[in-house]
């Protein structure tokens, strides 16, 4: 939309239009500049999360959408007990309060954005206890007993899941015309990723297990599959549920599930691979993108010897491709034309790939990385374990995975010392009380990423990361007590902002991890800048305008459990009579601190352009303040 159009200007005074134009220019400068971010007098920035009830400090919203009030009912209570599965003793993490700025910073790093209740919770608990609680959320459930005292029990909260869309029936059809009786939304509901988009944004905005969801997204953007290339909603759902399930597990298990995923097998061409002339696509990406990278690394992530020494060569890729032959779809699929190739199972995505017949696997000796070899006559399951052994023993896996998680959660340009500390947690499987002591422990690694001094200290000019579109969508909704069914955030805003979740254009994700930020000294990378340009910079402001001034989207008639996409500014009207108080309240939520002096004064003046003597005037004051704070350059960067 043209920001100079009458629709864009509707409801604003001349003074506020001038300020908006100024902020447009500032946002373009700031977000196209260094990852240190901010224009002129800018300081650090952060973003927002939303929950209406302070008692539900996990981030749940009572009745905010069609599912959350029943799914997350109950009072959030104290977290205690030993978390044996992921090796965390919650009791060992004492409460240690923190500041507003640090709480907002952690919420930006570890959730899809802060709200006032969440910030109060983090400030009271401190980062370590809050992270430990997130890794094994529990709640107090109250059972009413007639004539007796209530019985209070502590039970585990269910993990967020992808549940929407059709079943595996789409790959059991023997008629050749599966959609004949399924209506006009057949492809959407049974083959596309749209139902997952609904679930993703509902969870990201409303569900309490925020850290699991953020780590799941980080893994999703490294271990990429895409609806551009594969279809089958239930299969996409299975794959992404696997990433959520393993978010605090072990990276070896993640890789094993990725290798055996029939969806990945389709996406990168290694299901039913020819044992004598295997497709090398998956083997190459397994090494290049999923585990090791192309250059040998020191444990601090720097290049060994200061130059790129290749991690592997083409011959090694071929060895891995041969080693991973022998796998076909799980049983259960059917077609009217039979299965191909002969002896293999039909396309089917429920479960891991299987070895149907040993004759599909190449049994010749193989030389892998890390000194791992396969002898003559090896089997497909044995070869798989050898592949995993070779990767987990390699010097690159810890710095490669650790740097990715740091970039996704905290900062695009971590120092070598920061990477080294996280690598130590990955390699030892422990970080303080986090982790079970086995290499690849993601609970320990994620804790190390988020609790490191560089994550928790005042940022430098090179610290932080551009808030990518997915997190912009959710942060504004959460901060402004919004709700969404996700429908507007896929084919509309996701496409506009070049980040339509579950539809990255290639296995390289939406953007490269080493995308250079032009004009920075020293040279900096900013991965999300790879999809950032003048159009998307303006669309960031258009999105905020859509929520605040256009009242978002109403529920769609063909979306299950639709609630639309809207914010609720009611809670902020209590401060609308005092522009400075209102602006500071929103700034503390969005940024963790007040706006820089010059920007704060300009926003206050724009808010004061509306009268506070009427209800509509006070509502317009809140809209004006919300738009300008969340459109600020400081908010576009998370630091």
N, C-alpha and C positions, 0 to 999 in steps of 0.2 A: 504494500500500500504506500502511496505517495504521502510522506509526512507533511507536505504543504497543502494537502487536500482539505476541503471543508470538513470531511468526516473526521480527519485526524485532529482538527482544531476544535471540534465541537465541545462547547462547555468550558472553554478556557478564556481567561482574560487576555488582553494584549500583552500585559507584562509577563504572564506565565508562558505565552507562546514564544516570547523572546528567550525566556529561560530554557524552554524545551529545545529550541534551536541551538542554544549554547551547549546544552548537555549532549545533544546529538553529536556536535563537533568534538566535544571532550571525550565522548565514548569512543568515537572513531579513532581519535589520537591515542587514547589510553589502551584500547584493546588491540591496536595494531602496533603498539610499542613493546617495550621489554616486559617480561613476565613480572618484573617488579611492579608494574601497573600503576595506574593513577596519573592524572594530569595535574601539572602545576603544583598545587599545595596538597596533593593527595597523600594519604597515609595508608595503613593496612586496610584490607577489606575482607569481608566474609559474607555469609548469606543466611538463610532462614528455614525453620521446620514448624509444623503446626499441630497442636493438639488443644482441644477446647478445655479439657479438664486437667487441672494441676494434679489431681489425684491419680490420673492416668498418665503419669510422667513418662511412660514408655512411648508416647506419641499416638496412642489410639484416640479415635474420635467417636464419641457416642452418637450413633445414628448419622455419621457424616456421609456414609454411602450405604449401598444396599446390603453390604456384607459385614462391615467391621463391627457393628454394634453387637452382633451375635457371636462372631468369631473371636472377638477380643473382650468379651464381657468379663466382669469380675474386677476386683481391686488389685492393683499392682502392689505387691508386698515386698518385704525384705528378701534378699537373695542370700541363701546360705547353703552349706553342704559342700562336699567335694565333687568336682566335676570330672569324674574319672575318664570319661570318654575323650575329652580334649585336654586332660592333664592340668586343670586349673583348680586351685583351692581358693574359692571366693573369700573364705574367711581370712586368708592371708593378705587380702588387699584392703587396707584400712581406708576409712573416709579421709579425704584430704581436700578440702575445698579449694576452689580456684576462682579466677577472676572472670568477669563478664567477657572480656576480649578472648581469653583462652577457651572459655566454654563455647562461644560462637565459633571460634576457630576449629575446635574439635568437632562440633556439629557439622561444619562444612566438610571436614575431612572424612568423617565416619558415618554420616547420615546423608539423607537427601535434602537436608536443610533444617535450621533450627526453628523452633517456636518458643514462645515465652515460657511455657511449662517445662520444656526440655532443657532450656538454658538454666532455669532454676534448679532442676534436678542435677545437671552436670556440675554446676557451681557448688552445690551442697555435697555431692559425692566425691568429686574429683575425677580426673580422667581414668586412672587405673581401675578404680572400683566400677565406674560406669562401663568401661570396656569389658571387664570381667563379667558384669551382669548381662551385657549384650550377648556374650558368647554362650550363655545358657539361661535365657529369660525364663523366669518363673512368675507365678502370680498366686495370690491368696484367693481361694474360692470359699465362699461362705455358704454352708448348708443350713437352711432353716429347719429346726427340729421343734415341732409343736410341744409346748409345755416344758421345754428344756432350753439350755443355753445353745446359742449357735455353735456349730462345729466349723472351725476354720482349718483348712488344709492348704498346703502349698503344692502346686502342681506345675508341671512344665507348660509353657506356652507353646502352641503349635507353631511350627516354622511357616513362613510365607511360602506359598506354592503357586505354580501355574496350574490352573484347573479348567480354564475355559476352552471351548472349541470341541470339535468332533472327536470320535474314537478311532481305533485302528480299523474300523470297518472299511475305511477308504482304501485300504490295501488288502481287503479280503473279497473285493467285488469280482464276480465272475460273469457279470452281464455285459461289461464293456461300456456301460452308460450309468455310472454311479450316481450322477447328479440328476437323473431323470425325474426323481420324485422328491428332491431336496430343496426346491425353491430357488429364488434368485440369488441367495447368499451362500450357495453351496460351496463355491471355491473359497470364499472368505472364511467360512466356518470350519471347513474340513481340510483345506490345503494351505491356507495362508498363515502368516504370523500375526494377523490382526487380533485374534483372541488373546495372544500372549501380550500384545501391546496393552490391551485393556487390563490384564492382570498385573503387568509390570507397573503401570502408573497408579493403579489402585493401591498396590502394596507399597510403592515408594512414597506415596503421599500419606497413607493412612495406617500402615502396619507398624508395630513397635520394634520388630527385629531389623532395625535399620542397618546395623553394621554387617549382618549377614547379606543383606540386599546389596550394599555397596561393594563388598568383596565379591559377591556373585557377578556384579556388573564388571568389575575389574578383570575377573577371570574370563567372562564372556567376551571382553574386548581384546583378549590375548589368544584364547582358544576359539577362534572365530568359525562359526558356520553362518550361512545366510539364506534367507528365504528367496533371494535372487536366484539361487542355483538349485535348492532342494525344496520340495513341498511335502506336506503331510503334517498338519497342525499337531497331532498327537506326538509325532517324533520330535519336532522342535520343542514341544513341551517337555518331553522326557529328558532331552539333552540339557535344557536350562534348569530343570529341577535337580539334575545331577550336580550341576555347578553350585547351586544353593546348598545342597546336602553336604558337599565337601568343602565349603568355604572355610571351615576351621579344622579340616581334616589334614591329610598329608598329600603333598604335591605328587608323590609317586602314584597314589591311588587316583588322583585326578587324571594324570597322564594315562593310566591303564584304562580308565573309563572312556577317555577321549579316543584312544586307539581302537577300542572295541565298540564304539558307538556306530550303529548302522547309518545314522544320519551323517556323521563325519565320513564314514566309509563311502557314502554316495557323493558327498560334497567334494572330497579330495581323491576319489577314484581308487580306493584300495580295497573295497569290498569285491569279492570274487576276482581278485587280481590274478593275472596269468602267471603261473609259477615259473615259466621259462622266459617271459618277457614282461616283467611287471611294470605297471605304471608307477613312475617315481614321484608323483605329485605329493602324496601324503608324506612319504619318507623325507622329502626335502623340507616341507613345512614343519614337520615334527622337530627337525633339528634347527632350522632357521628361525622359526617364529614361536614355537611352543615350548622350547626348553633351553637352547644353547646360544643362539645367535651365530653370526658369520665370522666373528673375530675372537681370537683367544683373549680372555680377560683376566686381570688380576682380581683378587678378592674384594678390592674396593671399586670394581666396575671399570677401571681404566684399562686401556689397551696394553697388553703385554709388550714390553720393548718400545712403547710409544707409537707403534705402527700396527696396521691390521695384518696379523698372521692368521690365515684361514683356519677356522675350527675344523673343517672337514673339506673333502674334495668330492668330485662327482662319483668317483669309484666307491667312496664310503656311502654316499646316498644310495647307490645301487645295492650295496650290501644290506642296508636297512630295508630297502624295498623287497628284496628276496626274502629276508628274514621274516617279514610281516605278511607273506603270502599264506593262503590256506583258510582265510576267514570268509564266511558267508553270512547272510542274514539269519536272524533267529527264525525258528519255525513258526508258521502261522499265516504267512501271506499266500495269496492266490490271485490268479489272473485268468481270463478266458483263453489266453494263448500259451499257458504253461510257463515254466521258469527257465531262465537263461543265466549262465551257461548250463549245459547238461550236468546234472549232479549237484547243482547249487540250489539253495532255497530261494523262493520268490521274494521280491522286495517286501520288507516288513521291518518296522521300527520299534516294536515292543520288546525290549530286552537287549542284551549285548550280542554282538556277533558271535558265531559258534564255528567250530570245526565240524563240518558234516562228514567229510571224508578226508582221510590223511593224504590222499593222492593229489589234493589241491595245493599242498605245501611243498615248496622247494627244500629238500633235505640236505643240500650240499653244504660244506663247511663255509663259514662266514667270519670275516674279521670286522668287528665293530670298533667303536671308540673306547677309550679308557682301558685298553688292554683286554677287553672282553671278546671272546671268540665262541663260535658255535662249531661243534664237531660234525662229522658226517653222520647222516641219519637222524638229525635233530627233528623234533616235532614242533608244530606251530605254537602250542602253549609254552614249551621250553624256550623257543626263540623269542616269544613275547617277553618272558621274564629276563632273558639276556639283554634285550633291547632296553628294558627299564633299568636294569643294573648298570648298563653302560652310561645311560644318561644321568642317573642319580649319582654316579661316581665321578662324573666329569667336573672339572674345576669351574666351568662356566655356569652350571645350572643355578647355583645360589646367587651370584651377582646378577644374572640375567633376569630371574624371576623377582628378586628383591627390588631391583631398580624399577621394574614395571609396576610393582605394587606401590612404591614410593611415588612414582609419577602419577598414578591413577588416584591416589588418596591425598597426597600432601603437596608435593612440589615437582615442577618439571625439571629442575636443575639441582638435584641433591649433591652435596659435597661428597668427595670420595670417602671421607671419614664416616659420614652418615650411611652410605652404602655398605661400608665395611662392618659397621655395627649390626645392621640388619642381616647381612650375610652370616655373621657369627650366630645369630639366632636361628637362621634357616639351617645352618650346618650342624649346630648342637641340638636343635629341637627344643631350646629353652630360652626364655627371656624372663628373668625373675621367676615369679610363680606361674608363668604361662608356659604351656607346652609339655609334651610327654617324653622328651628326650630323644626323639628319633629324627634324623635328618629329613628335612622337607616339611616339618610341622608348621602348618599355616597359622594356627592359633598363636604360636610363639612369634612367627614372622610378622603377622599383622600387628600384634602388640608392640613389637620392636619398631615398626614403621610409625605407629601413632604416638608412642610414648618417648620417642627419641628427643633429645634436647633441641634438635633443629625443628622438629614438629611442634614443640611446646614453647619455644622461645620467641622473642620479638623478631619478626622476619627482617631479613636484609632486603636491599633493593632487587636482588636477583631471585628472591624466594617466591613461592606460590605458583599458581597455575590459573590459566584462563578457565572460567566456569563454562564447561561445555554445554551445549543446548539442552541435553537431557536433564542436567542438574539445574539449569536455569528454570526450566518448566516447573520442576518439582519445588525448588526453593521458594519461588514466589507464592505458589499455592500453599505450601506448608506455613510460611511466615504469616500469610494473610488469612489463616483459618479457612482455607479453601477445600474444595472437594473435586474429585474428577472420576470419571469412568474410563479415562484414557483415550476415548474415541477421537477427540480433537487433536491429540498429540502425536498421531502417527502419520496418516496420509496428508494431513493439513500442516500442522506446525513442524512435525518431524521432517517432512519433505522441504518445507521452506527453509529450515535451518540446517539441512544436509546431514541430519542425524536421526533417521527413521529407525528406531530401535528394532533389532532383529533383521534388518535389511542393509548391512554394510555392503558397499559395492564390491568388495573383494576380501580374500583371506587376510589382507593387510589391514583390515578394520576400516573405520571411517577416516582415520588420519594416521600418519606415520609417527612413531615415538621420537624420532630425531628431527622433526620438522624445524627448520631454522627460523628464528624470529629476526626479521630484517632490521638492520640499524642498531643492533645491540652490541655493546662493548663492556665486558668480554662477550664473545658470541654465545648466545643462549638458544636453547631449543624450547619450543612450546607446542607439544603435540596437537592440542585442540586448535591452534592457529592454522592448522592444515585445512580446516573447513571454515575458516573465518575470513570474511572479506567485507567490502563496503555494504553489500546487500544484506548479509547476515547480521552485520552490526546494527543496521537500521531495523531489521526484523526482530532483534532482541527488544528494542523499544516498542515496536508494534505489538509484540506479544504481551508486554506489560500493559500497554494501552488497551488491548483487547480484554484483559482480565479486569482492569480497574475502571475504565471508562465505558467500555462496551458491554459490560456485564457478562463476559464470557460466552459459553455455549449452553443452550438448553438441552435436556435429555433427548437423544435420538430415538425415534420410534422403533428402530430395528436393532438396537443395542441391548443385549440382556442386562437387566438390573441397572438401567441407565440412570445417571444422576447429573449428566452434563459436566461442564468444567467451569467452576465459578469460585470467586473468593467471597469472604464474608468479613466486611470491615466494621461490623457493629461494635466489636470489643474496643475499637480505637476511638469511637465517637466521644467517649467520656473525657478525652483530652483535647477535643477539637476546639474548645474555646481559647486555649492557650497554644498559639502556633509553635512556640519554641519547645514547650513540653511535648507536643505531638511529634514534632520532627525529631527530637532527641530520642523519644521512645522507639520510633521506627528505626532510627539509625543504630541504636544500641542492639536492636534485634537483627537488623540486616548486616551490620558491620562489626558489632561488638564495641563500638566507640562512637562518639559524635562525628558527624561530617567535619571535614576541614573547615576552618573559620569562614573563608570566603564563600564556599559552597553552602554552608549552613545558613548564612545570612541571606543568600539569594533564595534558597528554598523557603525559609521563613517568610520572606517578603511575598513570594508567590502564593503561599498559603493564606496570608493576610489579605490578599486580593479578594477573597471570598468573605462574606459576612458570617459572623458566628451567631447571629440573633435568631436564625430560623433553623429548623431541623434539616431542611435541604441544604442550607448553607454550610452547616456543620458536616454533613455527609460529603459535600464537595471539598471541604477543607481536608478531610481524611483522604479522599481520592487524590487530591493534588499532592499531598505530602507523600503518600504511598508511591505514586507514580515516579516522582522526582527522586526519592531515596533509592528505589530499586532500579531506576534507570541510570543511577550515578556510575561513573567509571569505577569507583571503588568497589561497587557490588559485583562488577563483571569479573573481577579477579578474586580468587579465594587465597588468602594469605594467613 
